[in-house]
């Protein structure tokens, strides 16, 4: 427990989230894709052991089913017991199907399609379990399980000046698979830097949505209670700063199973 950030989830010595500012990560992770879809009923969450991601998904009254796939049952159970501030009893919602297992295996065997897929996996740390889940092959599997108007979003590393390579390469990799791709970010104090997300779809992504139209959608289709996100915030997040746009435009590397990413966790540099 920390004075300003509350209780924290730390895995293998690396900060994952804290109760004081996790909303600055989980709201932008979840809601832009949900907003652009407009009326999501089936949502797949890959990772998200704290339960905060499904908490945000379940704000949407249109959601009839959410499946959460996490490989580490011990982490899920620990979060369920010790971090109720994060999951807000979302694990008990009847719309939730919780699966302790491998995300790739679930994608290959479930046979279901989804309106929104949210990849809230741990960073692709060397020798960690998720490095292959940031590759072109993985994104191709995601596209196969999306409805025609579906949206995919992935947490995509820091976008600070010295550490944005992971992000730009994820964007470039997703462009190999998805017709439309959008980078955006949110500053998360726990991580000490702005954190990036990447959204992909077969549908065009409007980077200049009307704030009041977004606010009306949130009023009509969610239970509310947002701390960060509204129409104005969404519009601002989608305006990618010039230096990052230029870095994305000049990126050439594509992550594949033969050449996956190697990153060393939140707050670390990668080469």
C-alpha positions, 0 to 999 in steps of 0.5 A: 500500500502506498500513500498516494497510489493505494494498493498495487499489483506487482508481478516479478518486481514490475508494477502492473497497476495501483488502485490510485490511478488504474482508471487512467489505464483501464478506461482508455484501454476499454472504452474507445473501442466500445464507443467506436463499435457503438453497441457491443454485445460480446466482448473478449478480454485477454489477460486483465487479471486484476478484474478492472478491465472487465469492470469497465466492459460491464459498464456497457448495458449492451454487453450480454457476454464477456469472456476473460482469458487469463493464464495465471489463476493465482494472480486472478485469485489474489486480485479477487481477494485483495484488490476489490477496489479494482474488480468491484465484484465484476467476477460475480457478474452473470455475464462473465465467463472466466477461463484460466488458460492460454489466450492463443489456445482459446482463440484457436478452439473457441469458435466464437466471434466477438464485437470487441477484443481487448488484449490486456496482456502483460508486457512482452518481457523476455522469457515471459508468457506473452511475447508471441501475443504481440506478433503479426500471426497473433493479430491475424488470429484476432481479426478472424474472431472479430465481427465485420464491424468489430474492434480490437485494442491492445495495450502497447507499451510506453510512448515516452521519447526514449522508449517508444520503439515497442509501440511504433513496431506494434502499430506497424505490425497491426497495419500489416493485418488491419485495414484501419489502425489508430494509436493513442495514449494516456499518462499513467503516473504509476508507470512514470510515463505516457502509456500507449494503446493501439486500436485496429478494425475493418471499419474506419476509425474517426480520429475526430469524434464529436464530443457531445455525440460520444457523451450522449452514447455513454449516457444512453448505453452505459451505467456511467461512473467514468472518472477520466473518459468523456467525449472531450477526453477521447477527442484529445487522446486520439490526437497523436503528437507530431514526434510520435506520428513521425516515428510511426510513419518511419517505422519498418519493423514487423513483429513475427513469431520468428522475430518477436518483441523483446521488452523488459517491463514497465519503466524499462528501455528496449533496444 
